[in-house]
Amino acid sequence: MSDPAPPLPRIELHGSAYEYDDVPGDPALAPLLFLHEGLGSVGLWRGFHRRIAAATGRRAVAYSRLGHGFSDLPPAKRTRSFMHDEATHVVPALTGALGLDEPVLVGHSDGASIALLHAARADGATPVSGLVVLAPHVFVEQLGLDGIAAARTAFTEGGLRARMARHHRDVDVTFWSWNDVWLDPDFRDWDIRPELPGISCPALAVQGEVDQYGSMTHVEAVRDAATGPVELLALRCGHSPHLEVAEPTERAVAEFIRALP
């Protein structure tokens, strides 16, 4: 039996500690910052960030949000503004503390939405060099709510809780912080499409054609609203292209990133 992996380093931001993985790369190239999905963590990228770092020669940092992986637990209950809060406060603090100048943001699901929000708000002080979004959410779609409700059943009645428990400090905090917000009736009018015109950097938007949490409408909205160039890639998979169809996803992401400064 192999020894467990050593704990990841942690960085304190706003009084809370976040675990992160920092993969070295060419300092002359813009670094990569990976933002995980709603139930994800550094570990649940399953090495995707490391493979993209190797393929592009760039420094890559992946971190776990509060309540995910083995970062600290959140100090308060999550609100409907949690993705805006992460984009506005945590991402700038993290990039500043780790010296990630003009990063390329790579996000999946909720992490992709956070990446979109940060890129849309980026100004002269916190510019980004590019954007890769895998299965982003830009509004609340009934398809997604049905998938999130099904996840609740899998957590309370199936094996999801046991599978998640291996990857998170407090599995109940991780799950319910995500599930409760998305299924709150007050969250149904969450919609970031009006903010997308603020995105001026090049972007790659990847969407699974049989994603149980969202349709092509989300990436099409990014393409249609962003002021920078947006490349769309539809793949025959579900919600996690980087895990379900790893080879074409990694090839497309690496090719897109290699073309950036």
Solvent accessible surface area in square Angstrom, and as a share of the most:
residue,aa,sasa,rsa
1,M,243,1.09
2,S,99,0.64
3,D,128,0.66
4,P,123,0.78
5,A,90,0.70
6,P,112,0.70
7,P,129,0.81
8,L,56,0.28
9,P,70,0.44
10,R,113,0.41
11,I,28,0.14
12,E,124,0.56
13,L,11,0.05
14,H,137,0.61
15,G,62,0.60
16,S,15,0.09
17,A,16,0.13
18,Y,6,0.02
19,E,9,0.04
20,Y,31,0.12
21,D,15,0.08
22,D,50,0.26
23,V,16,0.09
24,P,115,0.72
25,G,32,0.31
26,D,63,0.33
27,P,134,0.84
28,A,89,0.69
29,L,59,0.29
30,A,14,0.11
31,P,12,0.08
32,L,0,0.00
33,L,0,0.00
34,F,0,0.00
35,L,1,0.00
36,H,4,0.02
37,E,47,0.21
38,G,2,0.02
39,L,26,0.13
40,G,1,0.01
41,S,3,0.02
42,V,6,0.04
43,G,48,0.46
44,L,33,0.17
45,W,4,0.01
46,R,128,0.47
47,G,23,0.23
48,F,0,0.00
49,H,6,0.03
50,R,118,0.43
51,R,94,0.34
52,I,1,0.00
53,A,4,0.03
54,A,88,0.68
55,A,48,0.37
56,T,13,0.08
57,G,36,0.35
58,R,2,0.01
59,R,58,0.21
60,A,0,0.00
61,V,0,0.00
62,A,0,0.00
63,Y,1,0.00
64,S,0,0.00
65,R,6,0.02
66,L,28,0.14
67,G,5,0.04
68,H,0,0.00
69,G,1,0.01
70,F,102,0.43
71,S,0,0.00
72,D,33,0.17
73,L,62,0.31
74,P,40,0.25
75,P,120,0.75
76,A,73,0.57
77,K,171,0.72
78,R,40,0.15
79,T,78,0.45
80,R,102,0.37
81,S,43,0.28
82,F,19,0.08
83,M,0,0.00
84,H,37,0.16
85,D,61,0.32
86,E,20,0.09
87,A,1,0.01
88,T,53,0.31
89,H,102,0.46
90,V,15,0.08
91,V,0,0.00
92,P,36,0.23
93,A,27,0.21
94,L,0,0.00
95,T,13,0.08
96,G,59,0.57
97,A,60,0.46
98,L,26,0.13
99,G,42,0.41
100,L,4,0.02
101,D,109,0.56
102,E,92,0.41
103,P,4,0.03
104,V,0,0.00
105,L,0,0.00
106,V,0,0.00
107,G,0,0.00
108,H,3,0.02
109,S,5,0.03
110,D,1,0.00
111,G,0,0.00
112,A,0,0.00
113,S,0,0.00
114,I,0,0.00
115,A,0,0.00
116,L,0,0.00
117,L,1,0.01
118,H,7,0.03
119,A,5,0.04
120,A,17,0.13
121,R,113,0.41
122,A,31,0.24
123,D,87,0.45
124,G,78,0.75
125,A,89,0.69
126,T,44,0.25
127,P,45,0.28
128,V,18,0.10
129,S,18,0.11
130,G,0,0.00
131,L,0,0.00
132,V,0,0.00
133,V,0,0.00
134,L,0,0.00
135,A,2,0.01
136,P,2,0.02
137,H,13,0.06
138,V,0,0.00
139,F,31,0.13
140,V,21,0.12
141,E,35,0.16
142,Q,101,0.45
143,L,75,0.37
144,G,7,0.07
145,L,9,0.05
146,D,77,0.40
147,G,10,0.09
148,I,3,0.02
149,A,46,0.36
150,A,62,0.48
151,A,9,0.07
152,R,82,0.30
153,T,69,0.40
154,A,37,0.29
155,F,8,0.03
156,T,78,0.46
157,E,144,0.65
158,G,48,0.46
159,G,35,0.34
160,L,28,0.14
161,R,104,0.38
162,A,67,0.52
163,R,125,0.46
164,M,11,0.05
165,A,45,0.35
166,R,164,0.60
167,H,42,0.19
168,H,7,0.03
169,R,129,0.47
170,D,48,0.25
171,V,12,0.07
172,D,51,0.27
173,V,43,0.25
174,T,1,0.00
175,F,0,0.00
176,W,75,0.26
177,S,22,0.14
178,W,15,0.05
179,N,0,0.00
180,D,56,0.29
181,V,12,0.07
182,W,8,0.03
183,L,49,0.24
184,D,60,0.31
185,P,102,0.64
186,D,103,0.53
187,F,1,0.00
188,R,138,0.50
189,D,106,0.55
190,W,6,0.02
191,D,54,0.28
192,I,1,0.00
193,R,96,0.35
194,P,106,0.67
195,E,52,0.23
196,L,1,0.01
197,P,63,0.40
198,G,37,0.36
199,I,0,0.00
200,S,81,0.52
201,C,13,0.08
202,P,45,0.28
203,A,1,0.01
204,L,1,0.00
205,A,0,0.00
206,V,0,0.00
207,Q,2,0.01
208,G,2,0.02
209,E,89,0.40
210,V,80,0.46
211,D,8,0.04
212,Q,92,0.41
213,Y,36,0.14
214,G,5,0.05
215,S,32,0.21
216,M,55,0.24
217,T,60,0.35
218,H,1,0.00
219,V,1,0.00
220,E,62,0.28
221,A,18,0.14
222,V,0,0.00
223,R,111,0.40
224,D,103,0.54
225,A,30,0.23
226,A,14,0.11
227,T,97,0.57
228,G,11,0.11
229,P,92,0.58
230,V,28,0.16
231,E,98,0.44
232,L,49,0.24
233,L,45,0.23
234,A,44,0.34
235,L,24,0.12
236,R,175,0.64
237,C,8,0.05
238,G,9,0.09
239,H,13,0.06
240,S,18,0.12
241,P,0,0.00
242,H,4,0.02
243,L,76,0.38
244,E,91,0.41
245,V,39,0.23
246,A,37,0.29
247,E,109,0.49
248,P,38,0.24
249,T,0,0.00
250,E,35,0.16
251,R,118,0.43
252,A,22,0.17
253,V,0,0.00
254,A,4,0.03
255,E,92,0.41
256,F,25,0.11
257,I,0,0.00
258,R,127,0.46
259,A,90,0.69
260,L,18,0.09
261,P,109,0.68
